[in-house]
Amino acid sequence: MSRSEEDIIQRLKENARNELTENILPFWTERMPDRKQGGFYGRVDGKNTVHPDAPKGAVLNARILWAFSSAHHILETPSYLETATLAWEYANRYFFDEEYGGVWWSLNCNGTPLETKKQVYAQAFFIYALSRYFITTGDDNARKRAVVLYELLEEHSLDRQYGGYLEAFSREWKEMEDLRLSKKDENEKKTTNTNLHVLEAYTLLSRIWPVRYLRSQLRSLLRSFLEKIIHPETFHLRLFFDEFWNPRSQLVSYGHDIEAAWLLYEAALMVEDSSLTRRVAEISVKMVDAALEGFQDDGSLIYEKDDSKGYIDRDRHWWVQAEAVVGLIHAWQLTKRKDYLQKADRCFNYITNHLADRKNGEWYWSIRADGTANTHDDKAGFWKCPYHNSRMCLEIMQRFGNK
């Protein structure tokens, strides 16, 4: 390793710790706890105004639980454990449907169910968060909850004929018409986004519940990505499919490309098949290269494109930059190509200089193509959570050593 690479690594480590402990997590511990109605507020808008009556989303609460459980696991900071425990106790009391199983999509601000559909994406994030909370605390109730959610997905969502996991169900786990995760998504039975986070959840669950069938399902999911989801020529992810894996969109998401690159490799390591791991490693670097089509001279990664519509979104979204840093470090670790590490450093510099809100904490939703901060979209909410950015910081610390 060259001296310049050592300097970059040291700088990334220092910046990651500072960003996590001084800017990201304090925002959530100081501004987000709902002292009146329990848990956490459902929304802080882009101008940093709290909306105490906003619905409380499953994904937001699962990601808070994951982020603070993970932060305490690495840094052993008591206040992080307190926040993780607050998230666990609230979720355990309010988010689980004790009659039909699974977690609600959202709650009213007072904790009563609001949207009762069973979005598989949300079930996966709770498996992920509960597994991490168990690893951190040893609370077996969290592990049991995670296993039950896994069993529900295997019963209701797994496509036993064509592979992968179906997108959404009614409260009673019946078919429903509107399967969309968000209004911007296509209404299709299978999506890359949901299958990616099922894979992520199963990877972590395998650490605390290493049963053979779960490992087998991880292998099957990897096969779906390698054979159905990743384009064999461009190495971009295809994002929306019918139940037979016929692609239903030409949209390219640079953030998902580079996020999937390293998550697939983590899953392959858990499967413990050397030939599969080598194959995934090779393809994951090609996926990083595909994502770098959107890498800009200022060190940022733009959002998405659709060549069939002549559409390019050049905004720099918060989560895309976080995933770019991790994906580039992953590619450097596999190849030792210095340019990947240099790009990771440049992207972190972009985050520091543009995305991070030094006055009010956390990150802006995005920086627009014209360079202005987006204060229209939320600072915290249904989708703006302490997940991608805290995970970036924690990945840097773990990959390079937390010293």
N, C-alpha and C positions, 0 to 999 in steps of 0.2 A: 504494500500500500504506500502511495506517495505521501509526501508531507502535506501537499495541498488537500488530498483526500482526508487525511487525519484532521486537518483544520476545519474542513466542512463538517465532518462528523461531530467534532466537539461543539461547533457553532449550532448545529441542529439540535444536539442534546440540550444545550443551555437554553436555546430559544423555546424548545418544546416544553421543558419544565416551567419556564417563566410564563409562557402563554397559558398553559393549563392552570397553574396555581394562582396566577395573579390576574387573569383576565376572563377565562372561560368559566371555571367552576365557581368563583365568587359571585358571578351574576346569578347563578341558579340557587346558591345557598342564601343569598341576601334578598333577592327580589321575588323569587318564585314560590316559596312556601305559602300556602293558603292557611293563615292562622285561624280564620273564622270557620271555614267549612271543611278543612282537612285536605291533606295531600298538597297539590301544587296548582297554581292558577293555570287556566287553560290557554291564556294568551297574553303576551305583551306585544304591542304593535311596533311598527318600525320607528316610531317617535318615542319609544320607551314608556308608553302609557300602559298600565296594567288594566286588564279587563276582567274583573272578578266574577262576572256572570257568564263568561265564555265557557262553552262545553270543554270537558276534559277528555282528551283523546287517548286511546289505548297505546298508540305508537309513541306519543310523547312520554307517557308514564313508564312504559317499558324501557325506553331509552334513558330516562333519568335513572331508573333502577340499575341498568347496565353500567352507565357512566360512573356513578359514584361507587358502586361495588368494585368496578375495575380500578378506579383511582385509589381506593383504600387498599386494595390487594397489592398494588405496586408501591404506594407511598406510605401506607400505614398511618394515615392522618385521621385521628378520631372523628373530626367533624364530617369527613366524607362518609364514614361508617354510619354516623347519625342520620345523614341525608338518605343514604341507601336504605336504612331501616325504616325511615319514614315512608319512602316510596314503596317498599315491600309491604308494610302494614296496611297502607291505604289500598294498594292493588289487591291484596289478599282479601280485604273486607268488601270491596266494592266492584271490582272488575270481572269477577268470575260468575258465570251463569251456572248456578248450582243445580238447576233442573235439567238443562240440555247439554251442559258442558261447553267449554271454550270461554273466551273473553269477549265482552261487549266491544263494539267498535268505538263507542263514545258514551260519556256520562253527562248528565246535567251538572251544573256547578255544585249542586248539593249532594252529588254522588248517586243519584237515581239513574237507571239506564235510559239512554237517549236513543242511539242507533244500535239496534240489537243484532244486526247482521254479523255473520262469522266470516270476516275477511281473513283469508289464510295468512296474508302478510302480517297481520297483527298477532295471530296465534304464534307465528314463527318468532316474532320479536319477543314475545313473552317467554318462549322456550329459551331463547338466547339470554335474556336478562335473568331469569330464574336460575339458570345453570351457573351464571357468573356469581349471583348472590350466594348460592350454595358453596361454590368454591371459596368464596371470601369468608363466609360465616359458619359453614357447616350446618345450617338450618335445614333439616331434612324435609320439612314441610314444603320448602321451595323446590327441592329436587322432586318430590312427589307430584307437585303441581306441574312441573315441566314434563315429567313422564306421561301424565294423563293427557296433556295437550298433544304430545307426540302421538299417542295412541289414537286420539281423535282425528288427527290429520291422516294417519295411516288408514283409518276406517272410512273416512268421508272424502278426503281430498285426493288421495293417491289414485292416479290412473293406472290400474294394474295391467291394462292392455297395451297402452302406448307410452307409458312412462311419464314422469313429471307429476306436478300437483296442480289441481284445478283451483281457480281463483277465489271464489266466494260462494257463500251459502246463506240461507235464511237463518234465523235464530234456531230453528229446529233441524238445521243441517239438510235442508231441502234445496232443490234447484231454484234459482232466482234469475230475473231478467237482467238487471243492472249489476254487472260484475266489476265495474270499474273501481280501481283503487282511488282515483281522483278524477276530476272533471276533464283533465287534459289527456287522460289515457283512452286507448281504444277499448271497446267493450268486447273483449275476447276471453275465451275460456282458460287460456294459459298465457302467462307473461314471464318474461325473463326476470323482472324485478322480484316477483314473488318467489320464483324457484331459486333465485340466487340467495334470498334470505332464509328460505327453508334450509338450503345447503349450509349456510353460515350457522344457523341454529343447531342443526344436527351435528355439525363439526364440534361445537362446544359441548353439546349434550353427550357426545361420545366420550368426553373426558370424565364425566361423572357417572355415566351409565353405559359401560363398554360392552354392550350385548352384541352378539354376532349379527342379528337381523338389522340393527341400526347401522352398523358398518356396511352391510350389504346395500342398504338404501342410499347411503352416501355414494357408494360406487355407482349405483344406478343413476343418481342425479348427475354425477360427473359424466357419465356416458351420454346423458341427454344434452349436456352442454357441448361436449366434444362432437357429437353426431348431428344434433338438431339446431342448437342455438347459435353457436359460433359459425359465422360465415366461413366456408372453407377456403375462400380466395382473399377476402379483405381482412378477415380476422376481427371484424366488428361483431358485436352481438346483434342478433335479430331480436326485436323486443316484444312483439305480439304475435300470437299463434292461435289457430283453432285447436280443437282437441286432438287432431291428427298431426300436429306440429307443422301445418302449412303456414308459412309466414304471411302475416296480414298487414305488414307495414314495412316501409323502407327507412324509417326514422333511425338515426344513429345518435346514441348518447355517449359522448366522450367520457363522462364521469362513470357511467356503468361499465364501459369497456375497461377502464384502468382499475376500477374497484374489483371487478370480477377476476382480473388477472391474478391478483394476490390471494383473493378468497378461495379460488379454485385450487391454488397450490396448497394452501393450508388444509383444505379438505383432503387432497390427495395424500398428504403426509399422514393424516389420521387413518386413512385406509390401509396404510403400510403395505403398499404394492410398489416395488421399486420401478418396474417397467411403466406402470401408470404414472408414477410421480415424474419420471423422466419425460414422458410424453406431455404431461400437463405443464411442466417447467418450460419446455420448448415452446409450446403454444402460448403460454402466458406472456412470454417476452414479445411474441408477435402481436399479442393483444395490446400490450403497452405501446408498441410502435404504431399500431393502428390508431390508438387514442391520441398519439402525439401529432397526428394530422391537425389537431385543434390547438396545439401549443403555440403561444404567441411570443413575440419578441420581448414583451415585458415580463415573461416568466409565468404567465397565467394560462389556464386551459379554458377555452370557450365551452359553451353548454351543449349544443346539439346541432344536427343538420338533417335535412331530408332532400336528397338530390332529385327525387321524383317530383318535388314541388318547388325546386329552386329556393329552398328555405335554409337559412343559417341563423341561429341565435348566438350572437357574439357576447352575450352577457357572461360575467364571471361569477357563477354561483358558489356560495360558500362551501357546499359539500363536495363540489367537483374539485376545488383546489385542495381540499384535505385529502381526498382520495388520490389525487395526482401525486402528492408528496409521498404517500405510502407506496403507491404503485411504482414510482420511479426508484425508490430505495430498494424495493423488491427486485426490480430488474437489474440494478447494480449488484446486488448480492448474488444473483444467479450468474451474471456475465462478467462482472468486474470491469465493465465499460464505464470509464470515468464520466462520460457525458451524461449518463443517467443521474449520477449523484450530483453533478453540477446543476442539472435541471431541477432536481428536488430542492436544492438550496435556493435557486432563483425563485421557485414557486413559493417557498416559505417566506422569502423576502417580500414577494408580492402580497402575501397574506398580511404580513406585519405592517407593511406600508399603506395598504389600501383597505383590506377587508376588516381587520380588527378595529373595533370601536374603542379607542383608548379612553374616551370620556365616560361612556356609559356601560362599558363591559360587553363581552360576547363579540360576535361578528355580525356585520350586516348580512342581509339575505343574499345580496349580490352587489357587484359593481357593474353598472351598465356599460354598454359598449362605448359610450362617450366619456367614460371615466368617472361619472358621478355615482355616489353611494345611493343604493335603492332603499329609501326609507318608507316606501309604500307597503312592501311586504313585511311580514312579522319579524320581530327579533326573537320571539319564542312563541310556539304554538303547535298546531296539529303536526306540522312537518319540521319546524325549526326547533331542534332539540340538541342537547349536549352529547351528540353521538359521533358524527363524522369528525368533528374537530377535536374532541377529547380523545377519540380513538387514534387519530393521527399522532397526537402528542404521546400517548401511551405506547403506540407501536414504535416510535422513534426511541423511546427510553428502553423498551424491551429489546429491540434489535441491536442497539449500540451499547447497552449497559446503563443501568440507572445509577451511575456514580459521576 
